[in-house]
Each structure stands twice: as structure tokens, then as C-alpha cells.
Amino acid sequence: MDIQRNSLLGKSYVSMAGYAGVILLFGGIFLLFPLLLILAYPEEAAYSGPFIFSALLSISVGLILKLISGRTNRTVLDFRESSIVVLFSWIVMNLFSSIPYIFICELSFPRALFEAVSGWTTTGLSALDLNNVPHQLLFFRAWTQFLGGAGIAVIVIASLTGINANQLYSAEGKGYLIKPNVIASARIVLILYFSYLAFGFFAYMIFGMSPFDALLHCFTAISTGGFGNYSSSIGYFNSPPIEIITLTLMLMGNLNFVTAYLISKGKWSYVFRNGEIKIFSLLLTLAIPMVYLTTATQLYSGLGRQLRIAVFETVSALTTTGFSLTSYNHPYWTDASIFVMIVLMLVGGGACSTAGGIKQFRVYLVLKSIFWQIRRSIMPKNAVTINFVWEGEQKEYVNDGKLLTIANFVVLYLFLYSVGVIVIASTVDPLTGEFFSLRNAMFEFASSLGTVGLSVGITNPQTPIHIVWLQIFAMLLGRLEFFVVFIAVAKLWNDLRKKVGSLLSK
């Protein structure tokens, strides 16, 4: 029995190696794309080495894993095995992607890894001096956010036929299938994604952006990533049309891909039944006036400028994009406005989108469950109630098990958020010699865990190393949605115990 179990376990991991190998092969090819910039900036050819090195490493590891697996990678993976594949692929891709930051920017490994993780997880926090970054690396940062928003596994699934990877698709954070077939769903996701890109690129160009700036800002806006080419972010352009285009792209990136597909088909009745649309609208209706009254009116004169700040900053926070028009270090950012921004960052964007955070769908279900509980308490004891919400074109019936799963996620999210805040608030700021304030700790860690990218200044070249590692861990957890990481680690630990127990029993 032990021999049979070990044989099945071995085949399972060989199959997982095959899937991971394919993802790393694709990832390695993608890491070569910054070399295209040499055509426009031939003087930067000297920076090409680190990109080639990191790409070759990824391709080599991918080939080795693919050769190990042979044809076993056609085995259907369950969700636990898919979680291991996704977690492994993300960790390895981020390790390889740190190489350009180490050699070009001369960063230490933890700080280089931080920049890489911030890119792939579509967070956007950075401590780089963007005035001294070559175009290849600027492209690389934005490109990793674009890829990370879609998910490498989704790109691989969309590119291959004959691959059975429904659970792999779910483990990448794209839990809802647009079509019954996972490959068809992945391809629709990419079609929508590249449609956003085409719209944004030409719109930016029309209103004065250079082709390079237009492409990179499209990459980072639709992926809700927020990496910009300038230290003052979108505020650098001081252009209402560019801000409107960016707002549009952020809203597109925030949308659940299922909802975006329904919009593309003109099925508006189903769109307006969507709970995420309701929560998104409600939060912005409350947040924009609050930020306008308590901060924007103090920062600037002129109604137009004040409204631009209030709308842009709140949308950027709720969609977890992280673009900004103003600095959050300004004393006119009141505690009330900062708290509003923290709440928006914690809530985050749509499920099955490029955004992070707890996700609007979970918050909507928590609020609906409160209503259902109140309704149940005032109804006759023998009354039968059926609870449902709309997901796409179908009613999704909600049982207590699903509500418990969501409640567990929210509680776990807020618990880990609280731990991170305590760690940061217990740290001395090397620039001032004082402890980081609770307000700043809450803001910065909400931005890290929610993969947002807005900063009050804690993220800088002098950030203590333990906070850098904390943020790396938080960004990965936020992008992979906790349970994927925990399930992968739990399965690895359980399988290791079984293997060790089998060896000791011989």
C-alpha cells in the first residue's frame, strides 16, 4: 500500500513539474521582451545582459522540468496541486526577475526582490530613483505588471490546446469561467485585456503622450499596477484628458472579466444586477465627498482641481492601481481622508479582475449575509428562504458553507493586516529616529497587502530590511489570495511527512 501511495505521489509531482516547466518557459521568453527597446535606444545595449541571463535561467529550468515530466503533464491537477504549481512558478519567476534590478540598479537581493515582486503582483510600491533608470528597465517593470495582472498561468492556458487546467486557472485568481471551456475563458480574458491596451494606447497618444509613455502607462493602468515612468506618477502630466483616460483604464482593470464580457455583449441588465457594481458605486459615492471636503479643498484652490484630486485618488485606491496626482506626505491629508483611503485599499477591486484587496464581491456577500440574518430572525420559524446573488448571467445560490469560507477569508485578511501594522508601527524610522506612526503603518501595509502601491513614504531606499521582507510576503499573499499559498504549503508539508514516515517505516 505504501509503495502504491508513494508511486502515485511521485507521479503527481512529476506532473506538477511539467505544468510549472511550461509556465517558466513562457516566462523566460517574456523576460526577453525588454531587449526590443534596443531598437529605439541602441545606446542602452549595455544593459541587456541581465535580461538575457534571467531569461535563460527561466527557460533552462522550464526545459529541465518539462523533460522530467515527459508527457505526464497531461494528468488533471486538483486544486491543491495547482496551488503548488502557481506558488512555485510565482516564486521562481520573481527570483529570476530580481536579477536586472541587482545588476542595473545595484540593489541588494532583498530590495531587488521587492521591486520584482511589486511588479509581478501589480502592487507598484518602489524605492527606485526613476531619473536614473534606463528605458529597458522601465519597460521591464511595466511589462511584469501587465503579465502579472493577467497571470502567467492564464496566458499559458490560452496559448495551448489539449491542456486540462481548470484548477490551474482558479489558482491564478480567475475563479469564474466566462465560457464552460477553460481555454476559451482564458482566451476571452486575453482578448479583453489586449482590447483595453489598444484603446488606452491610442487614447494616450491622441492627448500628447509619447509612444513609450503611452504603452507603459497602459500596461500599468489596466493591470491596476501603478508603476509610472516619473516620480510624481500621473501628476507629472498635469492633464485632465490623461487623467480621464487613466481613470477609464483603472475602471476597466477593476472590472470582473465576466462583467466586462457582459458589457462587451451589451447585456446591461445582468451588469446592473452585479453586487460588485453596487458596492463599487456606493463606496465611491461616500468616499469622494469625504476626501473632497477634508483634503482636496485644503490642498488646492479651484473646484476643478479639487474634484480631480478627490475622484482620481479614491478610484486609484479602490481599484488598487496606485497612481496618484499628489503626495500623501502633505500635512493637509487629514486622518479622516487617510482612513477613507485605507478602507478603500482594504476592500479592493472586483473578483476575477487584475485588482487586489479583500475584493468587492466578498464584501458584498458579507453585507448581504447580515441582511439575510436579520430577515431570518423576523420571519416565521418554519419559513423557507433561498439566498442568492447574481454572478454573470446566472443566479449563484449561497449556502452557509460559502458564507463561512468568505467570512474566514475576511477575518484572516484583517488578522494578517493587523499583524503587519503592529510590526511596522513597532519599527524605528531610520530617517527620523522615531517609531513609524500608527496612521502611516496602517496606510502602508494596506497598500502592500492590497497590492495597491500608494505610499506615505515608509517605502524608500532606507526602509528597514525586515519591513522589506514583510512587504514582499504581504504582496505575494495579496496577489495569490492567501488560501492558494496556505493550501500549497499545507499539501507540501503533508506530503513530506508521508514520505519521511514511509522511509522511516522501512
C-alpha positions as CSV (number, residue, x, y, z in Angstrom):
1,M,0.0,0.0,0.0
2,D,2.8,2.4,0.9
3,I,4.6,1.6,-2.4
4,Q,1.5,2.3,-4.4
5,R,0.8,5.6,-2.5
6,N,4.4,6.7,-3.0
7,S,4.2,5.9,-6.7
8,L,1.0,8.0,-7.1
9,L,2.6,10.8,-5.1
10,G,5.7,10.7,-7.3
11,K,3.6,10.8,-10.5
12,S,1.7,13.7,-9.1
13,Y,4.8,15.8,-8.5
14,V,6.2,14.8,-11.9
15,S,3.0,16.1,-13.5
16,M,3.2,19.3,-11.5
17,A,6.8,19.8,-12.6
18,G,5.6,19.6,-16.3
19,Y,3.0,22.4,-15.8
20,A,5.5,24.5,-13.9
21,G,8.0,23.9,-16.6
22,V,5.7,25.2,-19.3
23,I,4.9,28.4,-17.3
24,L,8.6,29.0,-16.7
25,L,9.3,28.5,-20.4
26,F,6.8,31.1,-21.3
27,G,8.0,33.4,-18.5
28,G,11.6,33.2,-19.8
29,I,10.5,34.2,-23.3
30,F,8.6,37.1,-21.8
31,L,11.7,38.2,-19.9
32,L,13.5,38.8,-23.3
33,F,10.9,41.4,-24.4
34,P,12.8,44.4,-22.9
35,L,15.6,43.7,-25.5
36,L,13.2,45.1,-28.1
37,L,13.9,48.5,-26.7
38,I,17.4,48.4,-28.1
39,L,15.9,49.2,-31.5
40,A,14.7,52.5,-30.2
41,Y,17.5,53.1,-27.7
42,P,20.6,51.5,-29.1
43,E,22.8,53.3,-26.6
44,E,21.3,51.1,-23.9
45,A,22.5,47.8,-25.4
46,A,25.0,47.5,-22.5
47,Y,22.0,46.9,-20.1
48,S,20.8,43.8,-22.0
49,G,23.0,41.2,-20.2
50,P,20.9,40.9,-17.0
51,F,17.7,40.4,-19.0
52,I,19.3,37.7,-21.2
53,F,20.7,36.0,-18.1
54,S,17.4,36.0,-16.2
55,A,15.5,34.8,-19.3
56,L,18.0,31.9,-20.0
57,L,17.7,30.8,-16.4
58,S,13.9,30.7,-16.6
59,I,13.9,28.9,-19.9
60,S,16.6,26.4,-18.7
61,V,14.7,25.5,-15.6
62,G,11.5,25.3,-17.5
63,L,13.0,22.9,-20.1
64,I,14.5,20.7,-17.3
65,L,11.1,20.4,-15.5
66,K,9.4,19.7,-18.9
67,L,11.9,16.9,-19.7
68,I,11.5,15.4,-16.2
69,S,7.7,15.2,-16.7
70,G,7.7,13.8,-20.2
71,R,4.0,13.5,-21.2
72,T,2.8,13.1,-17.7
73,N,1.8,16.8,-17.6
74,R,-1.5,15.8,-19.3
75,T,-2.6,14.5,-15.9
76,V,-5.5,16.5,-14.5
77,L,-4.4,18.5,-11.4
78,D,-6.6,19.1,-8.4
79,F,-6.8,22.5,-6.7
80,R,-4.1,21.6,-4.1
81,E,-1.6,20.5,-6.9
82,S,-2.5,23.6,-9.0
83,S,-1.8,25.8,-6.0
84,I,1.7,24.3,-5.7
85,V,2.3,24.9,-9.4
86,V,1.2,28.5,-9.2
87,L,3.1,29.3,-6.0
88,F,6.3,27.6,-7.2
89,S,6.1,29.4,-10.6
90,W,5.5,32.8,-9.0
91,I,8.4,32.4,-6.6
92,V,10.8,31.3,-9.2
93,M,9.7,34.0,-11.7
94,N,10.1,36.7,-9.1
95,L,13.6,35.4,-8.1
96,F,14.7,35.5,-11.8
97,S,13.1,38.9,-12.3
98,S,15.2,40.4,-9.5
99,I,18.4,39.9,-11.5
100,P,18.1,43.1,-13.6
101,Y,17.5,45.2,-10.5
102,I,20.6,43.7,-8.9
103,F,22.9,44.4,-11.8
104,I,21.4,47.5,-13.3
105,C,20.3,49.4,-10.2
106,E,23.0,47.8,-7.9
107,L,20.3,46.8,-5.3
108,S,20.8,44.2,-2.6
109,F,19.0,41.0,-3.1
110,P,16.0,41.7,-0.7
111,R,15.4,45.2,-2.3
112,A,15.8,43.8,-5.8
113,L,13.3,41.0,-5.0
114,F,11.0,43.6,-3.5
115,E,10.9,45.6,-6.8
116,A,10.4,42.4,-8.8
117,V,7.5,41.2,-6.5
118,S,6.0,44.6,-6.6
119,G,5.9,44.4,-10.4
120,W,4.5,40.8,-10.8
121,T,1.9,41.2,-8.1
122,T,0.8,44.5,-9.7
123,T,1.4,46.4,-6.5
124,G,3.5,49.4,-7.7
125,L,5.4,50.2,-4.5
126,S,9.0,51.2,-5.4
127,A,12.1,52.8,-3.9
128,L,13.9,53.4,-7.2
129,D,15.1,56.8,-8.4
130,L,13.3,56.8,-11.7
131,N,15.5,59.6,-13.0
132,N,18.4,57.1,-13.3
133,V,16.5,54.1,-14.7
134,P,17.2,53.1,-18.3
135,H,14.3,52.6,-20.7
136,Q,14.7,48.8,-20.8
137,L,14.2,48.6,-17.1
138,L,11.2,51.0,-17.1
139,F,9.7,48.7,-19.8
140,F,10.5,45.6,-17.7
141,R,8.8,47.0,-14.6
142,A,5.6,47.8,-16.5
143,W,5.7,44.6,-18.6
144,T,5.9,42.4,-15.4
145,Q,2.8,44.3,-14.1
146,F,1.0,43.7,-17.4
147,L,1.8,40.0,-17.3
148,G,1.1,39.7,-13.6
149,G,-2.3,41.2,-14.0
150,A,-3.4,38.6,-16.5
151,G,-1.5,35.8,-14.7
152,I,1.2,33.7,-16.5
153,A,-0.8,30.5,-16.0
154,V,-3.8,32.1,-17.7
155,I,-1.6,33.2,-20.7
156,V,-0.2,29.7,-20.9
157,I,-3.6,28.1,-20.8
158,A,-4.9,30.5,-23.5
159,S,-1.9,29.7,-25.7
160,L,-2.1,25.9,-25.6
161,T,-4.6,23.3,-26.7
162,G,-5.1,19.9,-25.2
163,I,-4.3,21.2,-21.7
164,N,-6.7,20.4,-18.9
165,A,-6.1,23.1,-16.3
166,N,-9.4,24.2,-14.8
167,Q,-7.9,24.2,-11.3
168,L,-4.8,26.0,-12.5
169,Y,-7.0,28.7,-13.9
170,S,-8.7,29.0,-10.5
171,A,-5.5,29.0,-8.5
172,E,-4.3,32.1,-10.6
173,G,-7.2,34.0,-9.1
174,K,-9.6,33.7,-12.1
175,G,-12.2,31.7,-10.3
176,Y,-15.2,32.3,-12.7
177,L,-15.3,30.8,-16.1
178,I,-16.6,33.1,-18.8
179,K,-17.3,30.0,-21.0
180,P,-17.7,26.4,-20.0
181,N,-14.3,25.6,-21.5
182,V,-11.3,26.9,-19.5
183,I,-9.2,27.5,-22.6
184,A,-12.0,29.6,-24.2
185,S,-12.4,31.5,-21.0
186,A,-8.6,32.3,-20.8
187,R,-8.6,33.5,-24.4
188,I,-11.6,35.8,-23.8
189,V,-9.7,37.2,-20.8
190,L,-6.7,38.0,-23.0
191,I,-8.8,39.4,-25.8
192,L,-10.4,41.8,-23.3
193,Y,-7.1,42.6,-21.8
194,F,-5.4,43.5,-25.1
195,S,-8.5,45.4,-26.2
196,Y,-8.1,47.6,-23.1
197,L,-4.4,48.0,-24.1
198,A,-5.2,49.1,-27.7
199,F,-7.8,51.6,-26.5
200,G,-5.6,53.1,-23.9
201,F,-2.5,53.3,-26.1
202,F,-4.2,55.3,-28.9
203,A,-6.1,57.5,-26.4
204,Y,-2.9,58.4,-24.6
205,M,-1.2,59.2,-27.9
206,I,-4.0,61.4,-29.1
207,F,-3.7,63.6,-25.9
208,G,0.1,64.1,-26.1
209,M,1.9,61.1,-24.5
210,S,4.9,59.7,-26.3
211,P,4.5,56.2,-27.6
212,F,6.9,54.9,-24.9
213,D,4.9,56.6,-22.1
214,A,1.6,55.6,-23.6
215,L,2.5,51.9,-23.8
216,L,3.9,51.7,-20.3
217,H,1.1,53.6,-18.7
218,C,-1.4,51.3,-20.4
219,F,0.5,48.3,-19.1
220,T,0.3,49.5,-15.6
221,A,-3.2,51.1,-15.6
222,I,-5.2,48.1,-16.9
223,S,-3.2,45.7,-14.7
224,T,-4.1,48.0,-11.8
225,G,-0.3,48.1,-11.1
226,G,0.6,51.8,-10.9
227,F,4.2,51.7,-11.9
228,G,4.9,55.1,-13.6
229,N,7.8,56.5,-15.5
230,Y,8.1,59.5,-13.3
231,S,8.4,60.0,-9.5
232,S,5.3,62.2,-9.5
233,S,3.2,59.5,-11.2
234,I,0.3,60.7,-13.3
235,G,0.6,64.1,-11.6
236,Y,3.7,64.6,-13.8
237,F,1.4,65.3,-16.9
238,N,-1.0,67.7,-15.1
239,S,-3.5,66.9,-17.9
240,P,-7.3,66.4,-17.3
241,P,-7.6,64.3,-20.5
242,I,-4.8,62.0,-19.5
243,E,-6.3,61.6,-16.0
244,I,-9.7,60.7,-17.6
245,I,-8.1,58.1,-19.8
246,T,-6.3,56.7,-16.8
247,L,-9.5,56.6,-14.7
248,T,-11.2,54.7,-17.5
249,L,-8.4,52.2,-17.7
250,M,-8.3,51.7,-14.0
251,L,-12.1,51.1,-14.0
252,M,-11.6,48.5,-16.8
253,G,-8.9,46.8,-14.8
254,N,-11.1,46.8,-11.7
255,L,-14.0,45.0,-13.5
256,N,-14.5,41.3,-13.1
257,F,-13.7,39.8,-16.5
258,V,-17.1,38.2,-16.5
259,T,-18.8,41.6,-16.1
260,A,-16.5,43.1,-18.8
261,Y,-17.6,40.3,-21.2
262,L,-21.2,41.0,-20.5
263,I,-20.7,44.7,-21.2
264,S,-19.0,43.8,-24.5
265,K,-22.1,41.8,-25.4
266,G,-24.4,44.7,-24.4
267,K,-26.1,42.6,-21.6
268,W,-26.6,45.6,-19.3
269,S,-29.4,44.1,-17.3
270,Y,-27.1,41.4,-15.9
271,V,-24.3,44.0,-15.3
272,F,-26.5,46.2,-13.1
273,R,-27.6,43.2,-11.1
274,N,-23.9,42.6,-10.2
275,G,-23.3,43.2,-6.5
276,E,-19.7,44.4,-7.2
277,I,-21.0,47.3,-9.3
278,K,-23.4,48.2,-6.4
279,I,-20.6,48.1,-3.8
280,F,-18.2,50.0,-6.0
281,S,-20.7,52.7,-6.7
282,L,-21.7,53.0,-3.0
283,L,-18.1,53.3,-1.7
284,L,-17.2,55.9,-4.2
285,T,-20.4,57.9,-3.5
286,L,-19.4,58.0,0.1
287,A,-15.6,58.4,-0.3
288,I,-15.3,61.1,-2.9
289,P,-17.2,63.8,-0.9
290,M,-15.3,62.9,2.2
291,V,-11.9,63.2,0.5
292,Y,-13.1,66.4,-1.3
293,L,-14.3,68.1,1.9
294,T,-11.5,67.1,4.3
295,T,-8.4,67.2,2.0
296,A,-8.9,68.4,-1.6
297,T,-10.3,71.7,-0.6
298,Q,-7.3,72.3,1.7
299,L,-4.7,71.2,-0.9
300,Y,-5.8,73.2,-3.9
301,S,-7.9,76.2,-4.9
302,G,-10.4,75.8,-7.8
303,L,-13.3,73.5,-7.9
304,G,-12.0,71.6,-11.0
305,R,-8.6,70.7,-9.5
306,Q,-10.2,69.8,-6.1
307,L,-12.7,67.4,-7.8
308,R,-9.9,65.9,-9.9
309,I,-7.9,65.0,-6.8
310,A,-10.9,63.6,-4.9
311,V,-12.1,61.4,-7.8
312,F,-8.8,60.2,-9.0
313,E,-7.2,59.3,-5.7
314,T,-10.3,57.4,-4.4
315,V,-10.7,55.5,-7.7
316,S,-7.0,54.7,-7.7
317,A,-7.2,53.3,-4.1
318,L,-10.4,51.3,-4.6
319,T,-9.2,49.7,-7.9
320,T,-5.8,49.1,-6.1
321,T,-4.0,50.8,-9.0
322,G,-1.8,53.2,-7.0
323,F,-1.5,56.1,-9.5
324,S,-1.7,59.4,-7.8
325,L,-1.8,63.2,-8.6
326,T,-0.4,64.4,-5.3
327,S,1.9,63.4,-2.4
328,Y,0.4,61.6,0.6
329,N,3.1,63.2,2.8
330,H,1.3,66.5,2.6
331,P,0.0,67.7,6.0
332,Y,-3.4,68.5,4.5
333,W,-4.1,64.8,4.1
334,T,-6.2,64.6,7.3
335,D,-6.7,61.5,9.4
336,A,-10.3,61.2,8.1
337,S,-9.2,61.1,4.4
338,I,-6.3,58.7,5.2
339,F,-8.8,56.4,6.9
340,V,-11.1,56.5,3.9
341,M,-8.2,55.6,1.6
342,I,-7.2,52.7,3.9
343,V,-10.8,51.3,3.8
344,L,-10.8,51.5,0.0
345,M,-7.5,49.8,-0.3
346,L,-8.6,47.0,2.1
347,V,-11.8,46.4,0.1
348,G,-10.1,46.4,-3.2
349,G,-11.4,45.6,-6.7
350,G,-13.5,43.1,-8.5
351,A,-13.2,39.3,-8.2
352,C,-11.6,37.7,-11.2
353,S,-10.0,41.0,-12.2
354,T,-6.5,42.4,-12.0
355,A,-7.1,44.2,-8.8
356,G,-6.2,43.1,-5.2
357,G,-7.7,43.6,-1.8
358,I,-10.4,41.6,0.0
359,K,-12.5,42.0,-3.2
360,Q,-15.8,43.8,-3.6
361,F,-17.7,40.5,-4.2
362,R,-16.7,39.2,-0.7
363,V,-17.6,42.5,1.0
364,Y,-21.0,42.5,-0.9
365,L,-21.7,38.9,0.3
366,V,-20.8,39.8,3.9
367,L,-23.2,42.7,3.9
368,K,-25.9,40.6,2.2
369,S,-25.4,37.9,4.8
370,I,-26.1,40.5,7.6
371,F,-29.4,41.4,5.8
372,W,-30.3,37.7,5.4
373,Q,-29.6,37.1,9.0
374,I,-31.8,40.0,10.1
375,R,-34.6,38.9,7.7
376,R,-34.4,35.3,9.0
377,S,-34.7,36.5,12.6
378,I,-38.0,38.3,12.0
379,M,-39.6,35.7,9.7
380,P,-41.7,32.7,11.0
381,K,-39.6,29.8,12.2
382,N,-41.0,27.4,9.5
383,A,-40.4,29.9,6.7
384,V,-38.1,28.7,3.9
385,T,-35.7,31.3,2.4
386,I,-33.5,30.9,-0.6
387,N,-30.4,33.2,-0.7
388,F,-28.8,34.0,-4.0
389,V,-26.7,36.6,-5.8
390,W,-26.1,37.2,-9.5
391,E,-22.8,36.0,-11.0
392,G,-22.7,36.9,-14.6
393,E,-25.9,35.7,-16.2
394,Q,-26.7,33.1,-13.5
395,K,-28.1,33.1,-10.0
396,E,-25.5,31.8,-7.5
397,Y,-27.2,30.2,-4.6
398,V,-25.4,31.0,-1.4
399,N,-25.3,28.4,1.4
400,D,-23.8,28.7,4.9
401,G,-20.7,26.9,3.8
402,K,-19.9,29.5,1.2
403,L,-20.5,32.3,3.7
404,L,-18.3,30.6,6.2
405,T,-15.5,30.4,3.6
406,I,-15.8,34.1,2.8
407,A,-16.0,35.1,6.5
408,N,-12.9,33.0,7.2
409,F,-11.0,34.8,4.4
410,V,-12.1,38.3,5.6
411,V,-11.1,37.5,9.2
412,L,-7.8,36.0,8.1
413,Y,-7.1,39.0,5.9
414,L,-7.8,41.5,8.7
415,F,-5.8,39.5,11.2
416,L,-2.7,39.4,9.0
417,Y,-3.2,43.1,8.2
418,S,-3.3,43.8,12.0
419,V,-0.1,41.8,12.5
420,G,1.7,43.7,9.7
421,V,0.6,47.1,11.0
422,I,1.9,46.2,14.5
423,V,5.3,45.1,13.1
424,I,5.7,48.4,11.1
425,A,4.4,50.6,14.0
426,S,7.0,48.9,16.3
427,T,9.9,49.8,14.0
428,V,12.0,52.9,14.3
429,D,12.2,55.1,11.2
430,P,15.9,55.4,10.3
431,L,15.3,58.8,8.7
432,T,13.7,60.4,11.8
433,G,14.8,58.2,14.7
434,E,11.2,57.8,15.8
435,F,8.7,54.9,15.6
436,F,6.6,54.9,12.5
437,S,3.2,56.3,13.3
438,L,0.1,54.0,13.5
439,R,-1.6,56.0,10.8
440,N,1.3,55.6,8.4
441,A,1.8,51.9,9.3
442,M,-1.9,51.3,8.6
443,F,-1.7,53.1,5.3
444,E,1.5,51.5,4.0
445,F,0.6,47.9,5.0
446,A,-2.9,48.2,3.5
447,S,-1.2,49.3,0.3
448,S,1.2,46.3,0.4
449,L,-1.3,43.6,1.3
450,G,-3.9,45.0,-1.1
451,T,-1.3,45.3,-3.9
452,V,-2.1,49.0,-4.3
453,G,1.1,50.9,-4.4
454,L,0.2,54.2,-2.8
455,S,2.7,55.2,-0.2
456,V,3.1,57.7,2.7
457,G,6.9,57.4,2.5
458,I,7.7,54.3,4.5
459,T,8.8,52.5,1.3
460,N,12.1,54.2,0.4
461,P,15.8,53.2,-0.1
462,Q,16.3,53.2,3.7
463,T,13.3,51.0,4.7
464,P,14.5,48.5,7.3
465,I,15.1,45.1,5.8
466,H,12.6,43.2,8.0
467,I,9.8,45.6,6.7
468,V,11.0,44.9,3.1
469,W,10.6,41.2,3.7
470,L,7.3,41.7,5.4
471,Q,6.0,43.7,2.3
472,I,7.3,41.0,-0.1
473,F,5.4,38.4,1.9
474,A,2.3,40.6,2.0
475,M,2.3,41.4,-1.7
476,L,2.6,37.7,-2.7
477,L,-0.2,36.7,-0.2
478,G,-2.4,39.5,-1.5
479,R,-1.9,38.6,-5.2
480,L,-2.3,34.9,-4.7
481,E,-5.2,35.3,-2.3
482,F,-4.0,33.6,0.9
483,F,-5.7,30.2,0.6
484,V,-3.7,29.3,-2.6
485,V,-0.4,29.9,-0.6
486,F,-1.7,28.1,2.6
487,I,-3.1,25.2,0.7
488,A,0.1,24.7,-1.3
489,V,2.3,24.9,1.8
490,A,-0.1,22.5,3.7
491,K,0.0,19.9,0.9
492,L,3.8,20.1,0.6
493,W,4.1,19.7,4.4
494,N,1.7,16.8,4.5
495,D,3.3,15.0,1.5
496,L,6.8,15.5,3.1
497,R,5.5,13.9,6.3
498,K,4.1,11.0,4.4
499,K,7.4,10.5,2.5
500,V,9.5,10.7,5.7
501,G,7.2,8.4,7.5
502,S,7.4,5.9,4.7
503,L,11.2,6.0,4.7
504,L,11.4,5.5,8.5
505,S,9.0,2.6,8.4
506,K,11.3,0.6,6.1
